[in-house]
Amino acid sequence: MYSFFHDAQEFLPILMSGIRLTIEVTIGSLILSTLLGIVWAMMRVSPIPILSITAAVIVNVIRGIPIIVQLFFLYFVMPDFGITLTALQAAIIGLGIAYSAYQSENFRAGIQAIDHGQTEAAQTIGMGWGMTMRRVLLPQAARIVLPPYGNIVLMMLKDSSQASTITVAELALQGKLIASSTFQNASVYTLVALIYLVMSIPLILIVRHFEVKGKLR
């Protein structure tokens, strides 16, 4: 036990830079996935068939390709087409695109859970599809999707570790580098696991709060 605390005191300052990158990747990809997810969801529920079909194809293609393959494609293949991204940019874009498919299904379910009569009422008073979506459906859907949205954020935090596969020196890669140079595998990976847990607990509590709040309504 003393050895672990001694190792933690030595390794934690090094891991801090990895924690910063983990947070950057998570927040960046969360913003991108949310924006794209809303776009795909709105296209999926659109009354225009070509938009709905296009979004369905995009979402299913994204869901069918492993995240790590998407990261490899962005970082290693895109330069062949004249588009070079830094490892951090590729990680944020790759995770953002990958998770936009799951965000889309979450938002679509929230929109479709709203009584269709509200859409009809909005159209009766002269609202177009876009205005109905902005003023009637999306505000109500936001409350519905909060609990699963929190779960997606939690998964993104943990999946940010996949950015290490394209050399982003986030928490998981920093831990691997320390372990390979010090051979203190037990101490390093226990510390990394505890850090992920500490970052995850607030998200777990927030998700639990919204789940309980949703059941009370």
C-alpha positions in Angstrom: 0.0 0.0 0.0 2.8 2.4 0.9 4.4 1.5 -2.5 1.2 2.5 -4.3 0.9 5.9 -2.6 4.6 6.5 -3.3 4.2 5.6 -7.0 1.0 7.7 -7.2 2.8 10.7 -5.8 5.5 10.3 -8.5 3.3 9.4 -11.5 0.3 11.7 -10.9 2.0 14.9 -12.2 2.9 13.1 -15.4 -0.6 11.8 -15.8 -2.1 15.2 -15.4 -1.2 16.2 -19.0 -3.0 13.0 -20.1 -6.1 14.0 -18.0 -6.2 17.4 -19.8 -6.1 15.7 -23.2 -8.7 13.2 -22.2 -11.0 16.1 -21.2 -10.3 18.0 -24.4 -11.1 15.0 -26.5 -14.3 14.2 -24.6 -15.6 17.8 -24.7 -14.7 18.4 -28.3 -16.2 15.1 -29.6 -19.2 15.7 -27.4 -20.0 19.0 -29.0 -19.4 17.7 -32.5 -21.5 14.5 -31.9 -24.3 16.5 -30.4 -24.5 18.9 -33.3 -24.3 16.2 -35.9 -26.7 14.0 -34.0 -29.3 16.7 -34.0 -28.9 17.2 -37.7 -29.2 13.4 -38.4 -32.2 13.2 -36.1 -34.0 16.1 -37.8 -33.4 14.5 -41.1 -34.6 11.2 -39.9 -38.0 12.6 -38.8 -38.3 14.9 -41.8 -41.4 14.5 -44.0 -39.0 14.7 -47.0 -38.2 11.0 -47.9 -34.8 11.7 -49.5 -33.6 13.4 -46.3 -34.9 10.6 -44.1 -33.3 7.9 -46.2 -30.0 9.7 -46.5 -29.8 10.2 -42.7 -30.7 6.6 -42.1 -27.9 5.4 -44.5 -25.4 7.7 -42.8 -26.3 6.6 -39.3 -26.1 2.9 -40.2 -22.8 3.3 -42.0 -21.3 5.1 -39.0 -22.6 2.5 -36.5 -21.3 -0.3 -38.7 -17.7 0.8 -38.6 -15.6 0.4 -35.4 -14.5 3.6 -33.8 -10.8 2.6 -34.0 -11.1 2.1 -37.8 -12.7 5.6 -38.2 -9.8 7.1 -36.2 -7.3 5.2 -38.4 -9.0 6.4 -41.6 -9.0 10.1 -40.5 -5.4 10.1 -39.2 -3.6 7.7 -41.6 -5.7 7.7 -44.8 -7.0 11.3 -45.2 -3.5 12.6 -45.9 -3.6 10.6 -49.1 -6.4 12.9 -50.2 -4.6 16.0 -49.2 -6.2 16.4 -45.8 -3.8 16.2 -42.9 -5.1 16.3 -39.3 -3.2 16.4 -36.1 -3.8 13.4 -33.8 -6.0 15.5 -31.5 -8.1 16.8 -34.3 -8.5 13.3 -35.8 -9.5 12.0 -32.3 -12.1 14.7 -31.8 -13.6 14.4 -35.3 -13.5 10.6 -35.3 -15.2 10.2 -31.9 -17.6 13.0 -32.7 -18.7 11.4 -36.0 -18.8 7.9 -34.4 -21.0 9.0 -31.5 -23.2 11.3 -33.7 -25.0 8.1 -34.8 -25.9 7.2 -31.2 -26.8 10.8 -30.4 -29.0 10.8 -33.5 -31.0 7.7 -32.3 -31.3 9.3 -28.9 -32.7 12.6 -30.2 -34.9 10.9 -32.7 -36.5 8.8 -30.0 -37.0 11.9 -27.9 -38.7 13.7 -30.8 -40.9 10.8 -31.7 -42.0 10.4 -28.0 -43.8 13.7 -28.1 -47.5 13.5 -28.9 -48.1 13.9 -32.6 -51.1 16.1 -31.8 -48.7 18.9 -30.7 -47.2 18.9 -34.2 -50.6 19.0 -35.8 -51.7 21.9 -33.5 -48.5 23.8 -34.4 -49.1 23.4 -38.1 -52.8 24.4 -37.6 -51.7 27.8 -36.3 -49.4 28.3 -39.3 -46.0 27.0 -38.1 -43.8 25.4 -40.7 -41.9 22.2 -40.1 -38.7 24.0 -39.1 -40.4 26.4 -36.7 -42.4 23.5 -35.2 -39.2 21.6 -34.6 -37.4 24.6 -33.0 -40.3 25.9 -30.8 -42.3 22.8 -30.0 -40.5 19.5 -30.5 -36.9 20.1 -29.6 -37.4 21.9 -26.3 -39.6 19.0 -25.1 -37.4 16.3 -26.5 -34.4 17.8 -24.7 -35.9 16.9 -21.3 -36.7 13.4 -22.5 -33.2 12.6 -23.8 -31.2 14.0 -20.8 -30.7 10.6 -19.0 -29.5 8.7 -22.1 -27.5 11.7 -23.1 -25.6 11.5 -19.8 -24.9 7.9 -20.5 -23.5 8.7 -23.9 -21.2 11.4 -22.3 -20.0 8.7 -19.8 -19.2 6.3 -22.6 -17.4 9.0 -24.6 -15.2 9.8 -21.6 -14.1 6.1 -21.4 -13.8 5.7 -25.2 -11.6 8.7 -25.4 -8.9 6.2 -24.5 -9.1 5.0 -28.1 -7.4 8.2 -29.1 -4.2 6.6 -27.8 -4.2 4.4 -30.9 -3.4 7.4 -33.1 -0.7 8.8 -30.7 -2.9 11.2 -28.6 -1.1 11.2 -25.3 -4.2 11.1 -23.2 -4.6 9.4 -19.9 -4.5 5.8 -21.1 -1.4 6.3 -23.3 0.4 8.2 -20.6 -0.2 5.3 -18.3 1.1 2.9 -20.8 4.2 4.9 -21.4 4.9 5.2 -17.6 4.3 1.5 -17.1 6.6 0.5 -20.0 9.4 2.7 -18.6 9.0 1.9 -14.9 7.6 -1.7 -15.0 5.2 -0.6 -12.2 2.2 -2.0 -14.0 0.0 -2.6 -11.0 0.5 0.8 -9.5 0.2 2.7 -12.8 -2.9 1.0 -14.2 -4.6 1.0 -10.8 -4.0 4.8 -10.6 -5.3 5.2 -14.2 -8.4 3.2 -13.4 -9.0 5.3 -10.3 -8.7 8.5 -12.2 -11.2 7.4 -14.8 -13.5 6.4 -11.9 -13.2 9.8 -10.2 -14.0 11.5 -13.5 -16.9 9.2 -14.1 -18.6 9.3 -10.7 -20.0 12.9 -11.1 -21.5 11.9 -14.5 -23.0 8.8 -13.0 -24.6 10.8 -10.2 -25.9 13.4 -12.7 -27.4 10.6 -14.9 -29.0 9.0 -11.9 -30.5 12.4 -10.9 -32.2 12.9 -14.2 -33.4 9.3 -14.3 -35.0 9.7 -10.9 -36.4 13.1 -11.8 -37.9 11.6 -15.0 -39.6 8.8 -13.2 -41.2 11.3 -10.8 -42.9 13.2 -13.6 
